[in-house]
Amino acid sequence: MQEFTAFQYLAIDIAGHYGLDKLTFMDRLAWFKQNHKDLESLADQAEDKPLFVKSVQVLRDVQLGRATGHMVSLDAICSGISLMSALTGCTAGAKATGLIDTGTRPDAYTLVTNEMNRLLQAEGRASITVSRAEAKTAVMCSAYGSRAEPEKAFGENLDIYYMAAMNIAPGAFELMPELINTWQPKALDHSWTMPDGFEVFIPVMQTRETTIKVDELDGAGLTVRYKENLPSKFGLANAANLTHSVDSLVMRNMVRRCSYNLVQTSEVSLWLEEYLLLGSAPEALEDPLLIKYVTLAEQSQFVDPVVIPYINETNVYQLPHWYARKLSRLLDMMLDHKPFDLITIHDAWKASPVNCNRVRYWYKEILSEIAESDMLAYLLTSLTGNKVTVEKEADIADLIRESEYCLS
């Protein structure tokens, strides 16, 4: 991963707000170099004028040596498809969303648009041209299980849309019906446990109607609509909710790894190191919280720093060696950079430009750990109550670690 200085991140931030966020970092920096003296005159042309103006003001303050507290935002590229590509080991989807380098800053929505237009021409429908805006709406919604939005956008050309989407991100769009099929028609809720112990509980709610007659209005009736927790024969929600739950896991991990407790993490790291150097067999695993987190990690093959506050110099000797080694390595990586504040807004991450290299590093690392884990199989097993196995297309974890545009 190419790293940049804090000043360069300010320049990248300005170029992004101007509307150049689809360009590579180097192209954005080249634009800034060409225009840095006249940025104020470009405000009316900026795609996001308020944020552009703010970023330029911050830049001028920095040039005068003033502290600003400004935070630069780095965004994921089509996070839903990105996460599902990591879960399924999908190389094509990972390339389309920046998880695997292609030499450019990819844009999954543009790729689907171009593929649709190519297929339409090949099918003899060249008179029809799809816009990126149409494709973006369809991809964003269908990536979370919607069928109505793609049909509304493309009507009789819906088959072309799904062919294009499948060509660009097959892992995500093959996973979609599998997630939809996890719906349980007699269930009052759908629930599962995340690898960090977070409990997802989604009640099944049905809209009902009843008529209330009011005597004071001469018996006139009012129709009242309300929601009631009742089973539903069919639902699409699991496709969106399971993906969103992984998204939330990424957010919690970003905060845990960037804004960690330095003293606590240093102590646990030292205890783990001493335990592993000692080489003794682990004691019986009796601490209930350690049992919980070790079991979750064993089932999902994803070790989460959520366990840090619950480890002490006594119970550390209960940890299995494989778990202790993975956790020790993770804490070493965390301690390699001092903790810092991070703001999370869905798939956008804001931090001081001084820390933006670390933000990009951790997002890549978390997505790579998801790619090499058994998280999808674990989550489907937790959701359905039936043992599920998943055969991934490829091992893409190390390719994700080498990527440039997981966040851009």
MIPA-314043 format. One record per residue (C-alpha): residue number from 0; x, y negated, z. Coordinates in Angstrom, 1 decimal, always signed. Each point is the difference from the previous one (the first is absolute). Layout:
% MIPA-314043
+-----+--------+--------+--------+
! num !     px !     py !     pz !
+-----+--------+--------+--------+
! NUM !      X !      Y !      Z !
...
+-----+--------+--------+--------+
This chain:
% MIPA-314043
+-----+--------+--------+--------+
! num !     px !     py !     pz !
+-----+--------+--------+--------+
!   0 !   +0.0 !   +0.0 !   +0.0 !
!   1 !   +1.3 !   -3.4 !   -1.0 !
!   2 !   +0.1 !   -2.3 !   +3.1 !
!   3 !   -0.5 !   -3.7 !   -0.1 !
!   4 !   +0.9 !   -2.9 !   +2.3 !
!   5 !   -2.7 !   -1.9 !   +2.0 !
!   6 !   +0.3 !   -2.9 !   -2.4 !
!   7 !   -0.6 !   +2.3 !   -3.0 !
!   8 !   -3.1 !   +1.4 !   +1.6 !
!   9 !   -1.3 !   -3.6 !   +0.4 !
!  10 !   +0.6 !   -0.4 !   -3.8 !
!  11 !   -1.7 !   +3.3 !   -0.7 !
!  12 !   -2.9 !   -1.1 !   +2.2 !
!  13 !   -0.4 !   -3.2 !   -2.0 !
!  14 !   +0.1 !   +1.7 !   -3.3 !
!  15 !   -2.6 !   +2.6 !   +1.1 !
!  16 !   -2.4 !   -2.8 !   +1.1 !
!  17 !   +0.6 !   -1.7 !   -3.3 !
!  18 !   -1.4 !   +3.1 !   -1.7 !
!  19 !   +3.2 !   +2.0 !   -0.9 !
!  20 !   -0.5 !   +2.8 !   +2.5 !
!  21 !   -0.1 !   +2.6 !   -2.9 !
!  22 !   +3.5 !   -0.9 !   -1.0 !
!  23 !   +3.2 !   +1.7 !   +1.4 !
!  24 !   +1.7 !   -1.7 !   +2.9 !
!  25 !   +2.9 !   -1.1 !   -2.2 !
!  26 !   -2.4 !   -1.6 !   -2.5 !
!  27 !   -1.7 !   -1.8 !   +2.8 !
!  28 !   +3.3 !   -1.3 !   +1.3 !
!  29 !   +1.0 !   -1.0 !   -3.5 !
!  30 !   -3.2 !   -2.0 !   -0.3 !
!  31 !   +0.6 !   -1.7 !   +3.4 !
!  32 !   +3.6 !   -0.9 !   -1.0 !
!  33 !   -1.3 !   -1.7 !   -3.2 !
!  34 !   -2.8 !   -1.9 !   +1.8 !
!  35 !   +1.1 !   -0.5 !   +3.6 !
!  36 !   +0.6 !   -3.8 !   -0.4 !
!  37 !   -3.5 !   -0.6 !   -1.4 !
!  38 !   -2.2 !   +2.4 !   +2.0 !
!  39 !   -2.4 !   -2.6 !   +1.3 !
!  40 !   -0.9 !   -1.0 !   -3.6 !
!  41 !   -1.1 !   +3.6 !   -0.7 !
!  42 !   -2.6 !   +0.2 !   +2.8 !
!  43 !   -3.1 !   -0.5 !   -2.2 !
!  44 !   +1.2 !   +2.9 !   -2.2 !
!  45 !   +0.4 !   +2.4 !   +2.9 !
!  46 !   -2.3 !   +3.0 !   +0.2 !
!  47 !   -0.3 !   -0.5 !   +3.8 !
!  48 !   +0.5 !   -3.7 !   +0.4 !
!  49 !   -0.4 !   -0.3 !   +3.9 !
!  50 !   +2.5 !   +2.8 !   +0.7 !
!  51 !   +2.4 !   -1.3 !   -2.8 !
!  52 !   +0.0 !   -3.5 !   +1.5 !
!  53 !   +0.5 !   +1.3 !   +3.5 !
!  54 !   +3.0 !   +2.2 !   -1.1 !
!  55 !   +1.6 !   -2.9 !   -1.9 !
!  56 !   -0.4 !   -2.2 !   +3.1 !
!  57 !   +1.7 !   +2.7 !   +2.1 !
!  58 !   +2.8 !   +0.2 !   -2.5 !
!  59 !   +0.6 !   -3.7 !   +0.2 !
!  60 !   +0.1 !   +0.2 !   +3.8 !
!  61 !   +2.5 !   +2.8 !   -0.2 !
!  62 !   +2.2 !   -2.0 !   -2.3 !
!  63 !   -0.1 !   -2.8 !   +2.7 !
!  64 !   +1.0 !   +2.5 !   +2.7 !
!  65 !   -3.4 !   +0.1 !   +1.7 !
!  66 !   -1.4 !   +3.1 !   +1.7 !
!  67 !   -3.3 !   +1.0 !   -1.6 !
!  68 !   -1.3 !   +3.3 !   +1.4 !
!  69 !   -1.2 !   +0.8 !   -3.5 !
!  70 !   -0.8 !   +3.6 !   -0.8 !
!  71 !   +0.3 !   +1.5 !   -3.5 !
!  72 !   -2.6 !   +2.5 !   -1.2 !
!  73 !   +1.0 !   +3.2 !   -1.7 !
!  74 !   -2.9 !   +2.0 !   -1.6 !
!  75 !   -0.4 !   +3.6 !   -1.0 !
!  76 !   -1.0 !   +0.8 !   -3.6 !
!  77 !   -3.4 !   +1.6 !   -0.2 !
!  78 !   +0.3 !   +1.5 !   +3.5 !
!  79 !   -2.8 !   +2.6 !   -0.3 !
!  80 !   +1.5 !   +1.7 !   -3.0 !
!  81 !   +3.5 !   -0.5 !   +1.5 !
!  82 !   -0.9 !   +1.9 !   +3.2 !
!  83 !   -1.8 !   +2.8 !   -1.9 !
!  84 !   +3.0 !   +0.4 !   -2.3 !
!  85 !   +2.3 !   +0.3 !   +3.0 !
!  86 !   -2.4 !   +2.6 !   +1.7 !
!  87 !   -0.2 !   +2.1 !   -3.2 !
!  88 !   +3.6 !   -0.4 !   -1.2 !
!  89 !   -1.2 !   -1.6 !   -3.2 !
!  90 !   +2.9 !   -1.3 !   -2.1 !
!  91 !   -2.1 !   -1.9 !   -2.5 !
!  92 !   -2.2 !   -1.8 !   +2.6 !
!  93 !   +3.2 !   -0.8 !   +2.0 !
!  94 !   +1.5 !   -1.6 !   -3.0 !
!  95 !   -3.1 !   -2.0 !   -0.7 !
!  96 !   -0.1 !   -1.4 !   +3.5 !
!  97 !   +3.7 !   -0.7 !   +0.5 !
!  98 !   +0.8 !   +2.9 !   +2.3 !
!  99 !   +2.4 !   +1.3 !   -2.7 !
! 100 !   +2.1 !   -2.4 !   -2.0 !
! 101 !   -0.7 !   -0.5 !   -3.7 !
! 102 !   +2.3 !   -3.0 !   -0.5 !
! 103 !   -2.9 !   -2.4 !   +0.2 !
! 104 !   -2.5 !   -1.3 !   +2.6 !
! 105 !   -2.9 !   +2.3 !   -0.9 !
! 106 !   -3.7 !   -0.9 !   +0.0 !
! 107 !   -2.3 !   +2.9 !   +0.1 !
! 108 !   -3.0 !   -2.1 !   -1.1 !
! 109 !   +1.8 !   -1.1 !   -3.2 !
! 110 !   +1.2 !   +3.5 !   -0.6 !
! 111 !   -3.6 !   +1.3 !   +0.1 !
! 112 !   -1.1 !   -2.8 !   -2.2 !
! 113 !   +2.6 !   +0.7 !   -2.6 !
! 114 !   -0.7 !   +3.7 !   +0.1 !
! 115 !   -3.7 !   -0.6 !   -0.4 !
! 116 !   +0.5 !   -2.2 !   -3.1 !
! 117 !   +2.4 !   +2.6 !   -1.5 !
! 118 !   -2.5 !   +2.8 !   +0.5 !
! 119 !   -2.9 !   -2.1 !   -1.4 !
! 120 !   +2.0 !   -0.7 !   -3.1 !
! 121 !   +0.9 !   +3.7 !   -0.3 !
! 122 !   -3.7 !   +0.9 !   +0.3 !
! 123 !   -1.0 !   -2.4 !   -2.7 !
! 124 !   -1.4 !   -2.6 !   +2.3 !
! 125 !   +2.5 !   -2.7 !   -0.7 !
! 126 !   -2.7 !   -2.7 !   -0.1 !
! 127 !   -0.2 !   +0.4 !   +3.8 !
! 128 !   +2.7 !   -1.7 !   +2.1 !
! 129 !   +0.2 !   +0.4 !   +3.7 !
! 130 !   +1.3 !   -2.8 !   +2.2 !
! 131 !   +2.3 !   +0.4 !   +3.0 !
! 132 !   -2.8 !   -1.6 !   +2.2 !
! 133 !   -2.5 !   +2.7 !   -1.0 !
! 134 !   +2.6 !   +2.8 !   +0.5 !
! 135 !   +1.1 !   -1.4 !   +3.4 !
! 136 !   -3.6 !   +0.0 !   +1.3 !
! 137 !   -0.6 !   +3.5 !   -1.1 !
! 138 !   +3.3 !   +1.3 !   +1.3 !
! 139 !   -0.3 !   -1.7 !   +3.4 !
! 140 !   -3.5 !   +1.5 !   +0.5 !
! 141 !   +0.5 !   +3.4 !   -1.5 !
! 142 !   +3.2 !   +0.5 !   +2.0 !
! 143 !   -2.2 !   +0.1 !   +3.0 !
! 144 !   -2.7 !   +2.2 !   -1.5 !
! 145 !   -2.3 !   -2.4 !   -1.7 !
! 146 !   -1.7 !   +1.2 !   -3.2 !
! 147 !   -2.4 !   -2.9 !   -0.5 !
! 148 !   +2.6 !   -2.7 !   -0.6 !
! 149 !   +1.9 !   +1.8 !   -2.8 !
! 150 !   -3.3 !   +0.9 !   -1.6 !
! 151 !   -1.2 !   -3.6 !   +0.3 !
! 152 !   +3.2 !   -1.2 !   -1.6 !
! 153 !   +0.4 !   +2.4 !   -2.8 !
! 154 !   -3.4 !   +1.7 !   -0.6 !
! 155 !   +0.3 !   +2.3 !   -3.0 !
! 156 !   +3.8 !   -0.3 !   +0.1 !
! 157 !   +0.1 !   +1.4 !   +3.5 !
! 158 !   +1.7 !   +3.2 !   -1.3 !
! 159 !   +2.9 !   -2.1 !   -1.4 !
! 160 !   +0.4 !   -1.7 !   +3.4 !
! 161 !   +0.4 !   +3.2 !   +1.8 !
! 162 !   +2.3 !   +1.4 !   -2.6 !
! 163 !   +2.2 !   -3.1 !   +0.4 !
! 164 !   -0.1 !   +0.1 !   +3.8 !
! 165 !   +0.9 !   +3.6 !   +0.0 !
! 166 !   +2.9 !   -0.6 !   -2.4 !
! 167 !   +1.4 !   -2.8 !   +2.2 !
! 168 !   -0.5 !   +1.5 !   +3.5 !
! 169 !   -1.1 !   +3.7 !   -0.3 !
! 170 !   +0.8 !   +0.7 !   +3.7 !
! 171 !   -2.4 !   -2.6 !   +1.3 !
! 172 !   -2.8 !   +0.7 !   -2.4 !
! 173 !   +0.2 !   +3.8 !   +0.4 !
! 174 !   +0.0 !   -0.5 !   +3.8 !
! 175 !   -3.2 !   -2.1 !   -0.2 !
! 176 !   -2.5 !   +2.7 !   -0.6 !
! 177 !   +1.7 !   +2.2 !   +2.6 !
! 178 !   -0.5 !   -2.7 !   +2.6 !
! 179 !   -3.6 !   -0.5 !   -1.1 !
! 180 !   -0.7 !   +3.7 !   +0.3 !
! 181 !   +1.0 !   -0.1 !   +3.7 !
! 182 !   -3.4 !   -1.5 !   +0.7 !
! 183 !   -2.0 !   +2.1 !   +2.4 !
! 184 !   -3.8 !   -0.3 !   -0.7 !
! 185 !   -1.1 !   +1.0 !   +3.5 !
! 186 !   +2.5 !   -2.0 !   +1.9 !
! 187 !   -0.9 !   -3.0 !   +2.2 !
! 188 !   +3.6 !   -1.3 !   -0.4 !
! 189 !   +3.3 !   +0.6 !   -1.7 !
! 190 !   +3.0 !   -0.2 !   +2.2 !
! 191 !   +3.7 !   +0.9 !   +0.0 !
! 192 !   +3.1 !   -0.7 !   +2.0 !
! 193 !   +3.0 !   -1.9 !   -1.5 !
! 194 !   +3.6 !   +1.1 !   +0.5 !
! 195 !   +0.4 !   -2.7 !   +2.6 !
! 196 !   -3.0 !   +1.2 !   +2.0 !
! 197 !   -2.3 !   -2.7 !   -1.3 !
! 198 !   -3.6 !   +1.4 !   +0.0 !
! 199 !   -2.0 !   -0.8 !   -3.1 !
! 200 !   -3.8 !   +0.2 !   +0.5 !
! 201 !   -2.4 !   -0.9 !   -2.7 !
! 202 !   -3.7 !   +0.5 !   +0.8 !
! 203 !   -2.3 !   +0.9 !   -2.9 !
! 204 !   -2.6 !   -2.8 !   -0.1 !
! 205 !   -3.1 !   +0.0 !   -2.1 !
! 206 !   -2.2 !   -3.1 !   -0.8 !
! 207 !   -3.5 !   +0.5 !   +1.1 !
! 208 !   -3.2 !   -2.1 !   -0.3 !
! 209 !   -3.0 !   -0.4 !   +2.2 !
! 210 !   -3.0 !   -2.3 !   -0.1 !
! 211 !   -1.0 !   -1.9 !   +3.1 !
! 212 !   -3.5 !   -1.5 !   +0.3 !
! 213 !   -0.3 !   -3.2 !   +2.0 !
! 214 !   -3.4 !   -0.5 !   +1.7 !
! 215 !   +0.6 !   -3.8 !   +0.4 !
! 216 !   +0.4 !   -0.2 !   -3.8 !
! 217 !   -3.4 !   +1.6 !   -0.6 !
! 218 !   +1.6 !   +3.4 !   -0.6 !
! 219 !   +2.5 !   -1.2 !   -2.5 !
! 220 !   +2.9 !   +2.4 !   -0.5 !
! 221 !   +3.8 !   -0.5 !   +0.0 !
! 222 !   +2.3 !   +2.4 !   -1.6 !
! 223 !   +3.1 !   +0.5 !   +2.2 !
! 224 !   +3.1 !   +1.7 !   -1.3 !
! 225 !   +2.5 !   +1.6 !   +2.4 !
! 226 !   +2.8 !   +2.5 !   +0.1 !
! 227 !   -0.2 !   +3.4 !   +1.7 !
! 228 !   +2.6 !   +2.6 !   +0.7 !
! 229 !   -1.4 !   +2.8 !   -2.2 !
! 230 !   +1.6 !   +2.6 !   -2.3 !
! 231 !   +0.3 !   -0.7 !   -3.7 !
! 232 !   +0.1 !   +2.6 !   -2.7 !
! 233 !   +2.6 !   -1.9 !   -2.0 !
! 234 !   +2.5 !   -2.8 !   +0.6 !
! 235 !   +3.1 !   -1.5 !   -1.5 !
! 236 !   +1.4 !   -1.7 !   +3.1 !
! 237 !   +2.6 !   +2.6 !   +0.9 !
! 238 !   +2.0 !   -0.9 !   -3.1 !
! 239 !   +0.4 !   -3.6 !   +1.2 !
! 240 !   +0.1 !   +0.7 !   +3.7 !
! 241 !   +2.8 !   +2.6 !   -0.1 !
! 242 !   +2.1 !   -2.2 !   -2.2 !
! 243 !   -0.6 !   -3.0 !   +2.2 !
! 244 !   +0.9 !   +2.0 !   +3.1 !
! 245 !   +3.4 !   +0.7 !   -1.6 !
! 246 !   +0.3 !   -3.7 !   -0.8 !
! 247 !   -0.6 !   -0.8 !   +3.6 !
! 248 !   +2.6 !   +2.6 !   +1.1 !
! 249 !   +2.5 !   -1.8 !   -2.2 !
! 250 !   -0.9 !   -3.3 !   +1.6 !
! 251 !   +0.4 !   +1.3 !   +3.5 !
! 252 !   +3.4 !   +1.5 !   -0.9 !
! 253 !   +1.2 !   -3.2 !   -1.6 !
! 254 !   -0.8 !   -1.8 !   +3.3 !
! 255 !   +1.5 !   +2.7 !   +2.2 !
! 256 !   +3.2 !   +0.1 !   -2.0 !
! 257 !   +0.5 !   -3.7 !   -0.6 !
! 258 !   -1.4 !   -1.5 !   +3.3 !
! 259 !   +1.3 !   +2.7 !   +2.4 !
! 260 !   +0.9 !   -0.4 !   +3.7 !
! 261 !   +3.8 !   -0.2 !   -0.1 !
! 262 !   +0.7 !   +1.0 !   +3.6 !
! 263 !   -2.5 !   +2.9 !   +0.0 !
! 264 !   +1.1 !   +1.3 !   -3.4 !
! 265 !   +3.7 !   -0.2 !   +0.9 !
! 266 !   -0.6 !   +2.0 !   +3.2 !
! 267 !   -1.9 !   +2.7 !   -1.8 !
! 268 !   +2.7 !   +0.1 !   -2.8 !
! 269 !   +2.7 !   +0.5 !   +2.7 !
! 270 !   -2.0 !   +2.8 !   +1.7 !
! 271 !   -0.5 !   +1.8 !   -3.3 !
! 272 !   +3.6 !   -0.2 !   -0.9 !
! 273 !   +1.1 !   +1.4 !   +3.4 !
! 274 !   -2.5 !   +2.8 !   -0.2 !
! 275 !   +1.1 !   +1.0 !   -3.6 !
! 276 !   +3.7 !   -0.2 !   +0.9 !
! 277 !   -0.6 !   +2.2 !   +3.0 !
! 278 !   -1.3 !   +2.8 !   -2.3 !
! 279 !   -2.1 !   +1.7 !   +2.7 !
! 280 !   -3.2 !   +1.8 !   -0.9 !
! 281 !   -3.1 !   -2.2 !   +0.4 !
! 282 !   -2.0 !   +0.4 !   +3.2 !
! 283 !   -3.6 !   +1.1 !   -0.1 !
! 284 !   -2.1 !   -2.7 !   -1.7 !
! 285 !   -2.5 !   -0.9 !   +2.8 !
! 286 !   -0.5 !   -3.8 !   -0.2 !
! 287 !   -3.5 !   -0.4 !   -1.6 !
! 288 !   +0.9 !   -3.1 !   -2.0 !
! 289 !   +3.2 !   +1.6 !   -1.4 !
! 290 !   -2.0 !   +3.2 !   -0.9 !
! 291 !   -2.4 !   -2.3 !   -1.9 !
! 292 !   +2.5 !   -1.8 !   -2.0 !
! 293 !   +2.3 !   +2.9 !   -0.7 !
! 294 !   -3.0 !   +2.1 !   -1.1 !
! 295 !   -1.1 !   -2.8 !   -2.4 !
! 296 !   +3.5 !   -0.3 !   -1.4 !
! 297 !   +0.2 !   +3.7 !   -0.5 !
! 298 !   -3.3 !   +0.2 !   -1.8 !
! 299 !   +0.6 !   -3.1 !   -2.2 !
! 300 !   +3.8 !   +0.1 !   -0.2 !
! 301 !   +0.0 !   -3.7 !   +0.7 !
! 302 !   +1.8 !   -1.3 !   +3.1 !
! 303 !   -1.5 !   -3.3 !   +1.3 !
! 304 !   +1.6 !   -2.5 !   +2.4 !
! 305 !   -3.3 !   -0.2 !   +1.9 !
! 306 !   +1.5 !   +2.5 !   +2.4 !
! 307 !   +2.8 !   -2.3 !   +1.2 !
! 308 !   -1.8 !   -1.4 !   +3.1 !
! 309 !   -0.8 !   +3.5 !   +1.3 !
! 310 !   +3.6 !   +1.4 !   +0.0 !
! 311 !   +2.1 !   -0.3 !   +3.2 !
! 312 !   +3.3 !   +1.4 !   +1.1 !
! 313 !   -1.7 !   +3.1 !   +1.5 !
! 314 !   -2.5 !   +1.1 !   -2.6 !
! 315 !   +2.4 !   -0.6 !   -2.9 !
! 316 !   +1.4 !   +3.4 !   +0.7 !
! 317 !   -3.4 !   +1.6 !   -0.9 !
! 318 !   +0.2 !   -1.2 !   -3.6 !
! 319 !   +0.7 !   +2.7 !   -2.7 !
! 320 !   +3.4 !   -0.6 !   -1.6 !
! 321 !   -1.4 !   -0.6 !   -3.5 !
! 322 !   -2.3 !   -2.7 !   +1.4 !
! 323 !   +2.7 !   -1.6 !   +2.1 !
! 324 !   +2.3 !   -0.2 !   -3.0 !
! 325 !   -2.5 !   -1.6 !   -2.3 !
! 326 !   -1.1 !   -2.5 !   +2.7 !
! 327 !   +3.6 !   -0.8 !   +0.9 !
! 328 !   +0.8 !   -0.7 !   -3.7 !
! 329 !   -3.1 !   -2.2 !   -0.2 !
! 330 !   +1.0 !   -2.0 !   +3.1 !
! 331 !   +3.5 !   -0.5 !   -1.4 !
! 332 !   -1.5 !   -1.5 !   -3.1 !
! 333 !   -2.2 !   -2.3 !   +2.0 !
! 334 !   +2.8 !   -1.2 !   +2.2 !
! 335 !   +2.1 !   -0.8 !   -3.0 !
! 336 !   -1.9 !   -3.3 !   -0.3 !
! 337 !   -1.2 !   -2.1 !   +2.9 !
! 338 !   -3.8 !   -0.1 !   +0.5 !
! 339 !   -2.0 !   -2.8 !   -1.7 !
! 340 !   -3.6 !   -1.3 !   -0.4 !
! 341 !   -2.0 !   +1.5 !   -2.8 !
! 342 !   -3.5 !   -1.0 !   -1.2 !
! 343 !   -2.0 !   +2.7 !   -1.8 !
! 344 !   -3.0 !   -0.7 !   -2.2 !
! 345 !   -1.0 !   +3.3 !   -1.6 !
! 346 !   +2.8 !   +0.6 !   -2.6 !
! 347 !   +1.7 !   -3.4 !   +0.5 !
! 348 !   +2.9 !   -0.5 !   +2.4 !
! 349 !   +1.1 !   -3.4 !   +1.3 !
! 350 !   +3.3 !   -0.6 !   +1.7 !
! 351 !   +2.8 !   -2.6 !   +0.3 !
! 352 !   +2.0 !   +0.0 !   -3.2 !
! 353 !   +3.0 !   +1.0 !   +2.2 !
! 354 !   -1.7 !   +3.4 !   +0.5 !
! 355 !   -1.6 !   +0.7 !   -3.4 !
! 356 !   +2.7 !   +2.5 !   -1.0 !
! 357 !   -0.9 !   +2.0 !   +3.1 !
! 358 !   -3.7 !   -0.2 !   -0.8 !
! 359 !   +0.6 !   +1.4 !   -3.5 !
! 360 !   +2.3 !   +2.7 !   +1.5 !
! 361 !   -2.6 !   +1.2 !   +2.5 !
! 362 !   -2.9 !   +0.1 !   -2.4 !
! 363 !   +2.0 !   +2.2 !   -2.4 !
! 364 !   +1.2 !   +2.2 !   +2.8 !
! 365 !   -3.5 !   +0.6 !   +1.4 !
! 366 !   -1.4 !   +0.7 !   -3.5 !
! 367 !   +2.9 !   +2.4 !   -0.6 !
! 368 !   -0.7 !   +1.8 !   +3.3 !
! 369 !   -3.6 !   +0.3 !   -1.0 !
! 370 !   +1.1 !   +1.5 !   -3.3 !
! 371 !   +2.1 !   +2.7 !   +1.7 !
! 372 !   -2.5 !   +0.8 !   +2.7 !
! 373 !   -3.0 !   +2.3 !   +0.0 !
! 374 !   -2.3 !   -2.9 !   +0.9 !
! 375 !   -2.6 !   +0.6 !   -2.7 !
! 376 !   -0.5 !   +3.7 !   +0.9 !
! 377 !   -0.1 !   -0.9 !   +3.6 !
! 378 !   -2.6 !   -2.8 !   -0.4 !
! 379 !   -2.2 !   +2.2 !   -2.2 !
! 380 !   +0.2 !   +2.8 !   +2.6 !
! 381 !   -0.8 !   -2.4 !   +2.8 !
! 382 !   -3.0 !   -1.5 !   -2.0 !
! 383 !   -1.5 !   +3.3 !   -1.2 !
! 384 !   +0.9 !   +2.3 !   +2.9 !
! 385 !   +1.3 !   +2.5 !   -2.6 !
! 386 !   +3.6 !   +0.8 !   -0.7 !
! 387 !   +1.1 !   -1.9 !   -3.1 !
! 388 !   +3.2 !   +0.3 !   -2.0 !
! 389 !   +1.3 !   -2.5 !   -2.6 !
! 390 !   +2.4 !   +0.7 !   -2.8 !
! 391 !   +1.7 !   -3.3 !   -0.9 !
! 392 !   +1.0 !   -0.8 !   -3.5 !
! 393 !   +3.6 !   -1.0 !   +0.9 !
! 394 !   +2.3 !   -1.0 !   +2.9 !
! 395 !   +0.2 !   -3.7 !   -0.5 !
! 396 !   +1.1 !   -1.1 !   +3.5 !
! 397 !   +3.6 !   -0.9 !   -0.9 !
! 398 !   -1.1 !   -1.8 !   -3.2 !
! 399 !   -2.3 !   -2.2 !   +2.1 !
! 400 !   +3.0 !   -0.8 !   +2.3 !
! 401 !   +1.9 !   -1.2 !   -3.0 !
! 402 !   -2.8 !   -2.2 !   -1.4 !
! 403 !   +0.0 !   -3.8 !   -0.4 !
! 404 !   -3.6 !   -0.9 !   -0.2 !
! 405 !   -2.0 !   +1.9 !   +2.7 !
! 406 !   -0.7 !   -3.5 !   +1.2 !
! 407 !   +0.4 !   -3.1 !   -2.2 !
+-----+--------+--------+--------+
